[in-house]
Amino acid sequence: MKKVLITVAFFVILSSSILYISNLNSNKNSSPNSNAKTNTTQSSQGKIFTLTELSKYNGQNGTPAYVAVNGIVYDVTNARNWYNGVHVNGVVAGTDLTNVIGNSPHGTSVLSNLPIVGTLK
């Protein structure tokens, strides 16, 4: 009887752990203020953002840091030279950097290493 209880307890703990990890992963992929309603829609390349919606992803207060370039929205949250939504040269996340990136030393070459999260409407 004791072995049966231990086995059942093990499976209950294992199941709970799997559910917890699953919830963590799904929350990681949700937007900031996920309880708030937004007009963000889904496309085959991820979400479709307006400039107003993109501005919410500024890397501040635990939100992801996203930037748009040529209509594509990239996640720079963990990118080199980006810290809390601010690049070392002073540009900020949550904005369209199409007109800025061409003046940078690296140009658009760094974009190929970044995750694409959507498109800019």
C-alpha positions as CSV (number, residue, x, y, z in Angstrom):
1,M,0.0,0.0,0.0
2,K,2.8,2.4,0.9
3,K,4.5,1.8,-2.5
4,V,1.2,2.5,-4.3
5,L,0.8,5.8,-2.5
6,I,4.4,6.8,-3.2
7,T,3.9,6.0,-6.9
8,V,0.7,8.0,-7.1
9,A,2.3,10.9,-5.3
10,F,5.2,10.8,-7.8
11,F,2.9,10.9,-10.8
12,V,0.8,13.8,-9.3
13,I,4.0,15.8,-8.7
14,L,5.3,15.0,-12.2
15,S,2.0,16.0,-13.8
16,S,1.8,19.2,-11.9
17,S,5.4,20.1,-12.9
18,I,4.6,19.5,-16.6
19,L,1.5,21.7,-16.4
20,Y,3.5,24.4,-14.6
21,I,6.3,24.4,-17.2
22,S,3.7,24.4,-20.0
23,N,2.0,27.5,-18.5
24,L,5.4,29.2,-18.1
25,N,6.1,28.6,-21.8
26,S,2.7,29.9,-22.9
27,N,3.0,33.0,-20.7
28,K,6.5,33.7,-22.1
29,N,4.9,34.0,-25.6
30,S,2.1,36.3,-24.5
31,S,2.1,40.0,-24.9
32,P,2.5,42.5,-22.1
33,N,-0.7,43.4,-20.4
34,S,-2.2,40.1,-21.8
35,N,-5.4,40.8,-19.8
36,A,-6.0,43.9,-21.8
37,K,-7.8,43.7,-25.1
38,T,-5.8,44.8,-28.1
39,N,-6.4,45.0,-31.8
40,T,-3.3,43.0,-32.7
41,T,-4.1,40.4,-35.2
42,Q,-2.2,37.3,-36.3
43,S,-0.5,36.7,-39.6
44,S,1.5,33.9,-41.0
45,Q,4.6,35.7,-39.9
46,G,3.3,36.4,-36.3
47,K,1.4,39.3,-35.0
48,I,0.5,42.4,-37.1
49,F,1.4,45.5,-35.1
50,T,0.4,49.1,-35.4
51,L,3.0,51.7,-34.3
52,T,0.9,52.2,-31.1
53,E,0.9,48.5,-30.3
54,L,4.6,48.3,-31.1
55,S,5.4,51.1,-28.6
56,K,4.2,48.8,-25.8
57,Y,7.2,46.5,-26.5
58,N,9.8,48.9,-25.3
59,G,11.8,46.6,-23.0
60,Q,10.8,48.5,-19.9
61,N,9.3,47.0,-16.8
62,G,9.8,43.4,-17.9
63,T,8.2,43.7,-21.3
64,P,9.9,42.4,-24.4
65,A,11.9,44.8,-26.6
66,Y,10.7,44.8,-30.3
67,V,11.7,47.0,-33.2
68,A,10.4,47.3,-36.7
69,V,12.6,47.6,-39.8
70,N,11.1,47.6,-43.3
71,G,7.8,46.3,-42.1
72,I,9.2,43.4,-40.1
73,V,9.1,43.3,-36.3
74,Y,12.1,41.8,-34.6
75,D,12.7,40.8,-31.0
76,V,15.8,42.5,-29.6
77,T,15.1,41.6,-26.0
78,N,18.2,39.5,-25.7
79,A,20.2,40.9,-28.6
80,R,23.8,42.1,-28.2
81,N,24.1,45.8,-27.4
82,W,20.4,46.1,-26.3
83,Y,19.8,46.7,-22.6
84,N,16.3,47.2,-21.1
85,G,15.0,48.3,-24.5
86,V,17.8,50.8,-25.2
87,H,20.6,50.2,-27.8
88,V,24.1,51.4,-26.9
89,N,23.8,54.1,-29.5
90,G,20.6,55.5,-27.8
91,V,17.9,54.2,-30.1
92,V,14.9,52.7,-28.2
93,A,12.8,49.6,-28.7
94,G,9.1,49.9,-29.4
95,T,9.8,52.0,-32.5
96,D,10.2,51.7,-36.3
97,L,14.0,51.9,-37.0
98,T,13.8,51.7,-40.8
99,N,15.2,55.2,-41.3
100,V,17.8,54.8,-38.6
101,I,19.4,51.4,-39.2
102,G,20.9,52.4,-42.5
103,N,23.1,54.9,-40.7
104,S,24.5,52.3,-38.3
105,P,27.9,50.7,-38.8
106,H,26.3,47.2,-39.1
107,G,23.3,48.2,-41.3
108,T,20.7,45.5,-41.6
109,S,23.1,42.6,-41.4
110,V,22.4,42.1,-37.7
111,L,18.7,41.5,-38.4
112,S,19.2,38.0,-39.7
113,N,20.2,36.8,-36.2
114,L,17.1,38.1,-34.6
115,P,13.7,36.4,-34.0
116,I,10.9,37.7,-36.2
117,V,7.7,38.3,-34.1
118,G,5.5,39.9,-36.7
119,T,4.9,42.7,-39.2
120,L,4.2,46.4,-38.9
121,K,0.9,47.6,-40.4
